[in-house]
Amino acid sequence: MLISILLLVVGLVLILGGANYLTEGSAAVAKRMGMSDFIVGLTIVSMMTSAPELVVSVMSAFKASTEMAVGNIVGSNIFNILAIIGVVAMIKPIGVTRGVLVNEIPLMILSSVVLLVMGLSPLLDSGPMVVTRVDGLLLLLFFVVFMRYTIASAKHMPQPDEPVAADGARQKELPLWRALVYLVGGLAALIFGGQLFVDGAVGVARILGWSEALIGLTILAAGTSLPELATSAVAAMRGFPGLCLGNVIGSCIFNVFFVLGLTSVIKPLAFGQIGVFDLSTLVGASLLFWFVGWFYKKRTITRSEGLLMFACYVAYTVYKILA
């Protein structure tokens, strides 16, 4: 137990430090490439911070722990939407553009609905509740379409504004080599720290006697999503809300279409104890994200709305632990 707790602490320190450097490096690369913070978050940063989900899901599939692989994806996306957006909005309200609400968030909702339909297969055709290799190939095709759309959108984006410091002065531009070092080094710290955190958390959970599905949906999901949480929180506090939004939305889409698609192509994944309730919660979280962004205070996710989203995540987690 003591070793597991020590792994938790060390992993958390590495995650927080890595997030700071990853954010700074990503913002500098975005400026040099003429890309907006949102597009960088939607693509480069989201894929890098989703590396723990990819590694954990693929390794779980190889070890025949398919419930843990599916639970990791479903739980991570629920955590990304309700916990990360909720926490970040409580720190600093998040402005959401009309374009994101009309284009990118609906794609995230689509990924959640596709996963729910796959989970409903026993009700639709009396088959097993499994993500088959054919399902995996279809998910990968969805990912290709998403990337094609994102690249096309990036070409029509206006040049990002020069970053401005809190005192009104222009921020000094980082040399490209240093930006890349920050980016790669920050990512390495995130992945290594995330793995230490997950190992410690899983160790504690196994001592408590939790099932693989519950570990995947809660501890493993939250642990592998810590890079997204740390990066999004740091980005919001440093004045890059687009990077925060893009990171969460891109990670959710990447997790379903690429991570789950690739993992199920390697080996078909049985849902096991991960049922329609969990998949419906993911769809509901996606719709809530869209709803609080679109309505009320001029397309801004306020602190009270962030508190609501985080409370929904806490309620879901408590229910899963006690059920």
N, C-alpha and C positions, 0 to 999 in steps of 0.2 A: 504493500500500500504506500509506504514512504517513497519508494522509487518511482511509483506512478505519479505521485503528487509532485515530485521533483521534476519529472519530465514535463508535466503540465506547466510549471512555472518557467522553466528554461524555454520551452516552446513558445510560450506567450511573449517573452522578451524578444525572441528572434522575429516573431511575426510583426510586432509593433515597429521594431527597427527597420525591418525589410519593407514594410508598407510605406514608411516615410521616404526611403530612397527610391522605391519603385514609382511612387507618385511624382517625385521631382524629376526623375529621369524620363518618365512617360510624357510629362507635360513639355519638357524640353525637346524631345523627339517630335512630338506633335507640331510644335511651332516650326521646327526646321523642315518638316515634310509638308507644311501648309495644310495640315488636317486639323479639324476641330477637336476639342477635348472629348466631346461625346463620341465621335467616330473612333478615336483611339481607345476609349474605354470600352466601346461596343465590340471591338475586334482584338487588338493586341493585348490590352490589359486583361480583358475578360478571359481570353484563352490562357494567358499565363497564370492568372490567379485560380483558374479551374484545373490547373495541372494536378493538384492533389486529388480531386475527384476522379480524374482520368486514371491516375496511378492506382488509387484504392479500388476503383471499380474493376479495372482489368485484372489486378492481382486477386481480388475476391472471386472473379469468374474462374481464374486458373485454379484457385483453391476450392472450387465447388461451393463457395458461399454466395450463391446467387441472390438470396434474400438480402444479404448485406450490400451487394452491388446495386440492386434496384432501390433499396431503402436509402442508400447514400445519395442517389440522384434525386429521388422524390423529396427526401428530407432536406437536402441542400437547397433545392429551389424554394421550398416553403420558408426555410431560414433566410435565404437571400431576400425574398420579397417582404415578409412580415417583420423579421428581426432587423435586418440591415437597413432597409428603407425606414423602418420605424425608429431605430436608434439614431440614424443620421438626421432625420427630420426633427427629432427632439433636440439634437445638438444645434442644428441650423435648418430652418425651413427650406425646402427644395422647390425651386421653380421648374416647371415642366412645360416645354414648348408644345405648341399645337401639333407640330410635325411628329414629335415623339409619341403623342397620344393617338395620332391617326395612323402612324406607320409601324413604329418599333414595338410598342406595348401590345398591339393586336397580334404581332408575330409571336411574342412571348405567350400570350393567351392561347394561340393556336398550338404551340408546343405542349402546353398543359392539357389541352383538349385531346390532342392526338394520343397522349399517354393514357388519358382516361378511357378513350375508346378501346385501346389495346387491353386495358384492364377489364373491360366489360365483355371480352370475348366469350367467357363461359355463359353469359346471359344471352348473347346474340347468336351463337352457333354451337353451344354446348361443348366447346373445346376447352383445353386447359388454359389457365391464366398464365401465359408465357409470352415473353418477347422473343419471337422466333428470328432466325437468320434473315428471312424475307422481310420481316418488320424492321430489322436492323438496317438492311439495304435501303428501304424506303426512308428511314430516318436520315441516313447519310445523304440521300438525294435531296431531302428537305434542307440539309445543311449547305449543300452546294448552291441551291437556289438562294438561301439567305446570304451567303457570302457574295454571290453575284450581285444581289440587290444592294448590299452594303458598299461594295466597291463602286458601283454605279452612282450611289448617293454621294460618296466621298468626292467624286470628281466634280460634282455640282455644288459642293459646299463652298461658301465664301471663305476667304483667308481668315484665320483666327486673329483676334486682336492681340496686340502686344500686352503681355502680362503686366499688371500694375501692382505694386506693393501697397501695404496698408497706408503708408504715408504719402501716397500719390506718385512716388518715383517709379520709373521703369525698372523692372527686375533685370539684373544682369544675366545675359544669355550664357548658358552653360556651353563649354566646348563639346563637340559631338562625342569625342572619346570619353569624356567624363559622364555625359548623359547616358551613354551605353553601359559604362561601368556601374553607374547607379541602378540602371534598369536591370541588368543581369544579376548584379550582386543582391539587389533588393529581392528579386524573384527567388534566388537561391536561398536566401534567409527565410523567405515566406514558406517555401516548400519544405525545407529542412525543419523549420520551427513547427510547421503544421503537422509534419509526420511525428515529431516528438510529442506534440500535444495530443494527437490522435492515439498514439501508443499508450500514453498515460491515462487518457480518458477511457479507452477500451479496457485497460487493465483494471481500473476502478469498477467499470460496469460489470465485468465478468465476475469480480468478487461479489458484487451485489446480486448476481444470478440473472441478469437480463438476457433476453433472447437475441439472436442475430438480427432479426427484423427490427426490434426496438433499438438496438445499438446503432444500426444503420440509419434509422429515421431520426434519431436524436443526437447521441454523442458523436458518432462518426460524421453525420451531416453537419453539425455545428462546427466540429473541429476542422473538417476540410474546407468549410466556408469562412473560416477566420481570415484567410488572406483577403477575400472580398470585403469582409467587414472592416478590417484594418485599413485597407486601401481606400475604401469609400469614405470612411470617417475622416481620414487624414485629408483626402481630396476635398471634401466639403469644408473642412475647417480652414484649408489653405486657399479657398476661393475657386475651386474647380468643380462646381456642381454637375457639369456635363460629364466629367470623367466618372463621377460617382454613379449617375444614372446609367451611363453606357456600360459600366462595369457590371452592375446588377442585371440589367436586361440581357446583355451579351452573354453573361455567365449562365443564366437560366436557359437561353436558347442553345448555347454550346453544350450544356450538360445533357439535354434531352436528345438533340439531333445528332451530335457528334459522339459524346462520351457513351451514352446508352446505345447509340447505333453501332459504334465500333465494338463495344463490349459484347453485344448480342450476336454480332457476326462471328466473333471468336467462339462464343458459346451461348446457346439459347438460355435466356434468364427466366426462371420461374419466379413469380411474384411472392409465392408462399403466404406469409401472414400479412403482407402488405395489400390491403383491400381497397374497395371502392371508396371507403371513407377517407383514406389518406389521399387518394388521387383526386377526389372531389374537393378536399381541403386545398390542394394545390391550385385547382381551377378557381375556387372561390377566392384564394389569396391574389391570384392574377387579376381577377375582376375587381377586387377591392382596390388594388394598386391603380388600375385604370380609373375607377370611380372617384377616389379621393384626389387624383391628379386633375381630373376634368372639371369637377364641380367645386362649388363654394368659392374659395378665395383666389380668384384670378389664376387658375391653373398652378396653384402652389400647394404642396403638401405641408401643412402647418404642423406645429409641435403637438397640438391636440390630436390631429389625425395620425401622427407618428406614434403617439402613445396608444391610440386605438389599435393600430397594426401590431405593435409589440405585445399588447395585452392579448390579442388573438393568438399570437405565437405561444405565449406562456400558457394560455388555456389549452391549446392543442397538445402541447408537450406534457402538461400535467395529466390530461385525459389519457394519453398514451401510456404514461408510467403507471397510472392507477388502474387502467382497464384490465 
